[in-house]
Amino acid sequence: MEIIIQKLTDQDKISKQIDSWPIWEKEVSRFDWYYDSTEHCYILKGKVIVETNNGNIEINAGDYVTFPKGLKCIWDIKEDIRKHYKFE
């Protein structure tokens, strides 16, 4: 299962209506996570290392990330996270 990280243009953000998505915030911490549906998120601030069976992925402010349904991982938040998110 692949985590997809993209950089969006301002027009992409508008067309996806990202500013209307809910916001999730979490302080520096480490926890297990399972995606029971696909999540799309836009990182507003912070830094996290997502640990998967296929290696570690670094995610930073400005990244648009797609987490696939069925992914098991560990979130290791290095800097407080603030993100817009949407589940399929």
C-alpha positions, -999 to +999 in steps of 0.1 A: +000+000+000+014+033-011+012+067+006+010+094-021+025+128-014+019+157-038+024+195-039-008+213-050-012+246-068-035+272-054-060+263-081-058+226-071-067+236-035-096+256-046-110+229-070-108+203-042-124+228-018-098+219+008-105+250+030-140+236+036-127+203+050-126+197+088-093+203+107-075+179+129-047+189+153-024+167+174+006+175+196+040+158+194+032+121+201+035+086+187+006+062+181-005+032+160-031+040+133-053+019+108-071+035+078-105+018+074-111+041+044-090+063+021-080+096+036-069+127+017-053+155+038-035+188+034-009+195+060-011+231+072+017+229+098+040+204+114+060+173+106+053+136+110+072+104+102+047+077+091+062+043+097+049+015+074+060-021+065+075-005+033+096+021+052+093+055+067+076+085+050+083+121+061+053+144+057+056+182+061+036+214+060+024+220+024+021+183+015-011+169+001-012+132+012-034+102+003-034+073+027-049+041+012-077+021+028-063-008+048-030+009+057-015+000+091+011+024+103+027+043+132+024+081+133+055+097+149+046+134+152+078+154+154+062+189+153+026+196+163+003+188+133-026+207+119-043+194+088-074+195+067-088+160+060-114+142+041-123+105+040-137+087+010 
